[in-house]
Each structure stands twice: as C-alpha cells, then as structure tokens.
Amino acid sequence: MTTSDYISVIVVEDDDRVRSGLELIIDGTPQMCCTGAFADVESMAAADALATADVVLMDISLPGMSGIDAIPQVRRRNRNANVLMLTVHDESDVIFEALCKGASGYLLKNLAPGEIIDAIVEVKQGGAPMTASVARKVVQFFRQPEVSHDDLTEREKEVLTHLVAGKTNKQIADALFISENTVAYHIKQIYERLHVHSRSEAVSKAIRTGQSPGGSRS
C-alpha cells in the first residue's frame, strides 16, 4: 500500500485528551493516517502537513483564531482540503456561518468514534456529512418559504448587500450615512422579511438565492 492510498487527516483540537483520542482513532483505521494534531489554528497554519492534507478535522472554540475563521485560511493553503467541523456548538447561526465560510461537513462531539471515521471517509469521497440534528436544522432552513429580495425596501437591500460583504453595523452606518440604531432596525426588518434569526442566516439565504440585493439610496 502506498502513501497515496491513505486519507491524510489533520486534527485541530485544544483539549489534549480529545486530540490524542482522535489521533489514535485515525491512525488505528486502515488507509487513514493523522499527519498532524494541533491545539490551535496558528500551529496548524505553520505546519507543512496542511498543504497535503485531505481532511482537516477542526473544533470551533479554539485559543486564538476560531475554527470558523480559519476555514478560508485552510482553503487558501490547500484548495483540495475538506474542512470538517467537530464541535459542541449546535446553534443554527454557528452552523450556517461555518458552511458559508466553506466547511464541507459539520459534526457534533457526541458522535461515536466509528461515526467520525465514516464522516471522514464520506467527506473525502465528496459528501457533506452532518450529525443528524445538524442536518435537520439545515433541512428546516431550506424548507422555509422563499422570499424575494423584491419584498425588501431599497434601503434594506442596501443593508443586506453590506451584510453579505461582511461589514459591521458601524461600517454599514458609515457607508450609508445613517446611525447604527437605524442599521439595527433595518437588520431586524430584514430578518422578519427573510424569515431568519441571525446575520449569518440572512447572508446564507442571500447567497443561496443567487441574487445580488442592491438598489439606490432612499
């Protein structure tokens, strides 16, 4: 068996016990090897192993840079790497933020070792593994009634455009020459019209519908 037959996995987890356990499980699985195990994103980013990893199994709550913020960095270093989140966070806004940033799958830490291994194999084969409760939330989101951006006011379209661009409320206020309180009001209206409950869900819906909201200043 050659090295190319293996699925190379990097683990990023700050809990020493969990990190060691994952490393043992991966190395103990035929045709799979852990090529690096790190306690933080910064250590992973400095490692040569990142350039050739097939899968990056990464926690979200990490010292320093968070796992979600690290996703684009991983993809820049290795566009073939599949980022698989392994976390305790099951909040909808966190899930969608991770997926919008480029995560290929989302697992909760209550999974059995065999399920984690199956997910690693699945994501390497082009799948998008998710813990059942996470997948349910994603399905519920996609079942929400479609809302056209035409239902938004021109000002709300402008605010949504800036949300998609990742701007803060203050940056949006400065760009549109309005107060932060007014921005917050428009964001609340956007949530209600798009049937979402957070900034990341609003951005996800805007991206998913393939529309580019925008319009003239009112």
Secondary structure, DSSP 8 states (H G I E B T S, - for coil): --GGGSEEEEEE-S-HHHHHHHHHHHHTSTTEEEEEEESSHHHHHT-GGGGG-SEEEE-SS-SSS-HHHHHHHHHHH-TT-EEEEEES---HHHHHHHHHHT-SEEEETTS-HHHHHHHHHHHHTT---B-HHHHHHHHHHHHS----GGGS-HHHHHHHHHHHTT--HHHHHHHHT--HHHHHHHHHHHHHHHT-SSHHHHHHHHHHTT--------
